């Protein structure tokens, strides 16, 4: 009876991946709707339109940052779930909470775009990122715990590396949020650096450095990293 109940709680990993892909696709599309479209009404319409477009550069900047951040979180989500072989209800709800805060990014983006890089916007934006990342970190810790949800062949070194990654990025984000009370613009600069470093590492084929997931010594040639599934 207990075995049947446990079996009923198990959800196919592919369905949760499909849900995450759909949410990320919608949220990334919604970001562009936050951009205001200027309308020139004066006699010199072209020059006025250029001036109005120039005023939108902060909104375009935060749009690019948010879109790239969503790309990083999508990448990390797939890397994490590449080692998952089955889900239980706790993991399902962790994933849903993760996606709930992913869906909040258009709001925190619009808040910064409309109000500028001030303390409140920097804190809200950073807190949104931190909540997403911490839920991803908690999910990693949960699936690699003794619950039989992850691939049995995953190396303990990679598990420790994932936990180290969680601590490192959480510390960086907390520092950036704290800095927002002194220099809000510097917080957004740190958010941008984190994203830029991740993109550069992955483009160089060194995604394990961005994720801080080391390949065990002596097995570097054959060991498949989660994000190389």
One Martini backbone bead per residue (centre of mass of N, CA, C, O) as a GRO file, in nm:
protein
  229
    1UNK     BB    1   0.059   0.062  -0.022
    2UNK     BB    2   0.302   0.254   0.011
    3UNK     BB    3   0.416   0.206  -0.272
    4UNK     BB    4   0.170   0.316  -0.426
    5UNK     BB    5   0.177   0.600  -0.307
    6UNK     BB    6   0.463   0.675  -0.404
    7UNK     BB    7   0.403   0.631  -0.705
    8UNK     BB    8   0.179   0.857  -0.722
    9UNK     BB    9   0.394   1.096  -0.654
   10UNK     BB   10   0.527   1.053  -0.915
   11UNK     BB   11   0.699   1.252  -1.159
   12UNK     BB   12   0.779   1.344  -1.457
   13UNK     BB   13   1.052   1.518  -1.559
   14UNK     BB   14   0.947   1.623  -1.837
   15UNK     BB   15   0.707   1.791  -1.728
   16UNK     BB   16   0.878   1.992  -1.561
   17UNK     BB   17   1.052   2.092  -1.793
   18UNK     BB   18   0.820   2.199  -1.969
   19UNK     BB   19   0.720   2.406  -1.767
   20UNK     BB   20   0.981   2.570  -1.747
   21UNK     BB   21   1.008   2.643  -2.046
   22UNK     BB   22   0.739   2.798  -2.062
   23UNK     BB   23   0.797   3.012  -1.849
   24UNK     BB   24   1.055   3.130  -1.968
   25UNK     BB   25   0.936   3.213  -2.242
   26UNK     BB   26   0.723   3.410  -2.133
   27UNK     BB   27   0.902   3.595  -1.957
   28UNK     BB   28   1.097   3.683  -2.187
   29UNK     BB   29   0.869   3.815  -2.355
   30UNK     BB   30   0.755   4.021  -2.141
   31UNK     BB   31   0.994   4.217  -2.123
   32UNK     BB   32   0.940   4.384  -2.388
   33UNK     BB   33   0.663   4.510  -2.278
   34UNK     BB   34   0.818   4.723  -2.083
   35UNK     BB   35   0.871   4.885  -2.326
   36UNK     BB   36   0.857   5.192  -2.438
   37UNK     BB   37   0.686   5.369  -2.701
   38UNK     BB   38   0.767   5.622  -2.883
   39UNK     BB   39   0.608   5.944  -2.978
   40UNK     BB   40   0.615   6.163  -3.236
   41UNK     BB   41   0.465   6.518  -3.256
   42UNK     BB   42   0.635   6.699  -3.398
   43UNK     BB   43   0.785   6.843  -3.665
   44UNK     BB   44   1.059   6.699  -3.573
   45UNK     BB   45   1.030   6.374  -3.563
   46UNK     BB   46   1.310   6.238  -3.584
   47UNK     BB   47   1.463   6.395  -3.361
   48UNK     BB   48   1.257   6.334  -3.137
   49UNK     BB   49   1.276   6.026  -3.154
   50UNK     BB   50   1.575   6.008  -3.080
   51UNK     BB   51   1.548   6.138  -2.802
   52UNK     BB   52   1.345   5.932  -2.684
   53UNK     BB   53   1.527   5.686  -2.724
   54UNK     BB   54   1.760   5.790  -2.544
   55UNK     BB   55   1.583   5.780  -2.276
   56UNK     BB   56   1.568   5.445  -2.287
   57UNK     BB   57   1.845   5.316  -2.200
   58UNK     BB   58   1.779   5.200  -1.915
   59UNK     BB   59   1.563   4.998  -2.015
   60UNK     BB   60   1.747   4.839  -2.207
   61UNK     BB   61   1.956   4.756  -1.998
   62UNK     BB   62   1.761   4.594  -1.806
   63UNK     BB   63   1.661   4.405  -2.024
   64UNK     BB   64   1.925   4.264  -2.091
   65UNK     BB   65   1.990   4.166  -1.808
   66UNK     BB   66   1.729   3.997  -1.762
   67UNK     BB   67   1.756   3.811  -2.005
   68UNK     BB   68   2.032   3.691  -1.920
   69UNK     BB   69   1.941   3.585  -1.646
   70UNK     BB   70   1.732   3.389  -1.756
   71UNK     BB   71   1.936   3.227  -1.918
   72UNK     BB   72   2.099   3.131  -1.674
   73UNK     BB   73   1.866   2.992  -1.519
   74UNK     BB   74   1.796   2.795  -1.742
   75UNK     BB   75   2.069   2.658  -1.755
   76UNK     BB   76   2.076   2.568  -1.456
   77UNK     BB   77   1.816   2.406  -1.456
   78UNK     BB   78   1.913   2.193  -1.665
   79UNK     BB   79   2.162   2.105  -1.513
   80UNK     BB   80   2.017   2.004  -1.261
   81UNK     BB   81   1.792   1.813  -1.414
   82UNK     BB   82   1.995   1.609  -1.553
   83UNK     BB   83   2.011   1.425  -1.270
   84UNK     BB   84   1.718   1.359  -1.284
   85UNK     BB   85   1.485   1.067  -1.251
   86UNK     BB   86   1.283   1.179  -1.021
   87UNK     BB   87   0.978   1.278  -0.860
   88UNK     BB   88   0.840   1.453  -0.596
   89UNK     BB   89   0.639   1.669  -0.430
   90UNK     BB   90   0.862   1.848  -0.317
   91UNK     BB   91   1.003   1.904  -0.591
   92UNK     BB   92   0.765   2.026  -0.732
   93UNK     BB   93   0.734   2.275  -0.532
   94UNK     BB   94   1.015   2.387  -0.569
   95UNK     BB   95   0.979   2.443  -0.871
   96UNK     BB   96   0.734   2.634  -0.846
   97UNK     BB   97   0.873   2.847  -0.671
   98UNK     BB   98   1.094   2.912  -0.869
   99UNK     BB   99   0.893   3.007  -1.099
  100UNK     BB  100   0.755   3.234  -0.943
  101UNK     BB  101   1.021   3.416  -0.930
  102UNK     BB  102   1.070   3.424  -1.229
  103UNK     BB  103   0.791   3.573  -1.291
  104UNK     BB  104   0.896   3.845  -1.132
  105UNK     BB  105   1.105   3.988  -1.318
  106UNK     BB  106   0.932   4.194  -1.479
  107UNK     BB  107   0.874   4.366  -1.229
  108UNK     BB  108   1.168   4.434  -1.134
  109UNK     BB  109   1.239   4.558  -1.405
  110UNK     BB  110   1.024   4.784  -1.422
  111UNK     BB  111   1.104   4.925  -1.161
  112UNK     BB  112   1.390   5.006  -1.264
  113UNK     BB  113   1.308   5.142  -1.536
  114UNK     BB  114   1.108   5.370  -1.401
  115UNK     BB  115   1.317   5.453  -1.132
  116UNK     BB  116   1.588   5.346  -1.139
  117UNK     BB  117   1.910   5.331  -0.969
  118UNK     BB  118   1.802   5.250  -0.668
  119UNK     BB  119   1.770   5.109  -0.371
  120UNK     BB  120   1.497   4.968  -0.406
  121UNK     BB  121   1.551   4.838  -0.686
  122UNK     BB  122   1.811   4.685  -0.606
  123UNK     BB  123   1.683   4.511  -0.383
  124UNK     BB  124   1.451   4.381  -0.538
  125UNK     BB  125   1.622   4.259  -0.765
  126UNK     BB  126   1.819   4.097  -0.582
  127UNK     BB  127   1.603   3.934  -0.427
  128UNK     BB  128   1.493   3.788  -0.672
  129UNK     BB  129   1.756   3.643  -0.745
  130UNK     BB  130   1.809   3.508  -0.469
  131UNK     BB  131   1.553   3.335  -0.457
  132UNK     BB  132   1.608   3.172  -0.708
  133UNK     BB  133   1.884   3.061  -0.629
  134UNK     BB  134   1.808   2.930  -0.354
  135UNK     BB  135   1.604   2.732  -0.476
  136UNK     BB  136   1.811   2.591  -0.653
  137UNK     BB  137   1.992   2.503  -0.421
  138UNK     BB  138   1.777   2.341  -0.264
  139UNK     BB  139   1.722   2.144  -0.495
  140UNK     BB  140   2.003   2.024  -0.511
  141UNK     BB  141   2.013   1.921  -0.217
  142UNK     BB  142   1.763   1.737  -0.243
  143UNK     BB  143   1.842   1.549  -0.492
  144UNK     BB  144   2.136   1.472  -0.350
  145UNK     BB  145   2.013   1.331  -0.149
  146UNK     BB  146   1.859   1.059   0.035
  147UNK     BB  147   1.609   0.991  -0.226
  148UNK     BB  148   1.652   0.876  -0.529
  149UNK     BB  149   1.643   1.120  -0.765
  150UNK     BB  150   1.921   1.081  -0.862
  151UNK     BB  151   2.182   0.990  -1.012
  152UNK     BB  152   2.383   0.731  -0.901
  153UNK     BB  153   2.657   0.840  -1.066
  154UNK     BB  154   2.703   1.073  -0.906
  155UNK     BB  155   2.947   1.267  -0.786
  156UNK     BB  156   3.043   1.387  -0.479
  157UNK     BB  157   3.209   1.627  -0.591
  158UNK     BB  158   2.966   1.758  -0.740
  159UNK     BB  159   2.794   1.804  -0.492
  160UNK     BB  160   2.993   1.991  -0.346
  161UNK     BB  161   3.013   2.196  -0.577
  162UNK     BB  162   2.716   2.285  -0.571
  163UNK     BB  163   2.721   2.389  -0.279
  164UNK     BB  164   2.947   2.595  -0.327
  165UNK     BB  165   2.799   2.760  -0.536
  166UNK     BB  166   2.566   2.851  -0.356
  167UNK     BB  167   2.738   3.006  -0.151
  168UNK     BB  168   2.884   3.201  -0.340
  169UNK     BB  169   2.639   3.342  -0.483
  170UNK     BB  170   2.496   3.429  -0.225
  171UNK     BB  171   2.723   3.614  -0.121
  172UNK     BB  172   2.726   3.806  -0.361
  173UNK     BB  173   2.429   3.897  -0.342
  174UNK     BB  174   2.438   4.009  -0.055
  175UNK     BB  175   2.654   4.221  -0.114
  176UNK     BB  176   2.495   4.375  -0.334
  177UNK     BB  177   2.253   4.450  -0.156
  178UNK     BB  178   2.414   4.606   0.058
  179UNK     BB  179   2.529   4.819  -0.149
  180UNK     BB  180   2.254   4.959  -0.219
  181UNK     BB  181   2.268   5.156   0.042
  182UNK     BB  182   2.510   5.321  -0.106
  183UNK     BB  183   2.541   5.192  -0.425
  184UNK     BB  184   2.314   5.104  -0.649
  185UNK     BB  185   2.473   5.085  -0.921
  186UNK     BB  186   2.677   4.866  -0.818
  187UNK     BB  187   2.478   4.634  -0.800
  188UNK     BB  188   2.416   4.615  -1.104
  189UNK     BB  189   2.708   4.561  -1.180
  190UNK     BB  190   2.731   4.288  -1.034
  191UNK     BB  191   2.506   4.144  -1.179
  192UNK     BB  192   2.645   4.171  -1.456
  193UNK     BB  193   2.910   4.020  -1.390
  194UNK     BB  194   2.790   3.746  -1.330
  195UNK     BB  195   2.666   3.703  -1.610
  196UNK     BB  196   2.919   3.751  -1.783
  197UNK     BB  197   3.093   3.525  -1.663
  198UNK     BB  198   2.907   3.292  -1.735
  199UNK     BB  199   2.904   3.334  -2.043
  200UNK     BB  200   3.208   3.316  -2.094
  201UNK     BB  201   3.258   3.033  -1.982
  202UNK     BB  202   3.055   2.883  -2.173
  203UNK     BB  203   3.182   2.981  -2.445
  204UNK     BB  204   3.465   2.836  -2.354
  205UNK     BB  205   3.380   2.551  -2.226
  206UNK     BB  206   3.360   2.640  -1.886
  207UNK     BB  207   3.097   2.572  -1.708
  208UNK     BB  208   3.222   2.448  -1.444
  209UNK     BB  209   3.326   2.725  -1.339
  210UNK     BB  210   3.051   2.870  -1.313
  211UNK     BB  211   2.931   2.621  -1.130
  212UNK     BB  212   3.139   2.481  -0.951
  213UNK     BB  213   3.188   2.180  -1.106
  214UNK     BB  214   3.395   1.942  -1.062
  215UNK     BB  215   3.602   1.724  -1.206
  216UNK     BB  216   3.719   1.443  -1.132
  217UNK     BB  217   4.001   1.313  -1.080
  218UNK     BB  218   4.082   1.102  -1.357
  219UNK     BB  219   3.784   1.197  -1.523
  220UNK     BB  220   3.785   1.442  -1.741
  221UNK     BB  221   3.726   1.304  -2.023
  222UNK     BB  222   3.448   1.126  -1.943
  223UNK     BB  223   3.302   1.323  -1.775
  224UNK     BB  224   2.974   1.425  -1.734
  225UNK     BB  225   2.818   1.703  -1.721
  226UNK     BB  226   2.512   1.824  -1.660
  227UNK     BB  227   2.535   2.051  -1.908
  228UNK     BB  228   2.625   1.787  -2.118
  229UNK     BB  229   2.371   1.601  -2.196
   0.00000   0.00000   0.00000
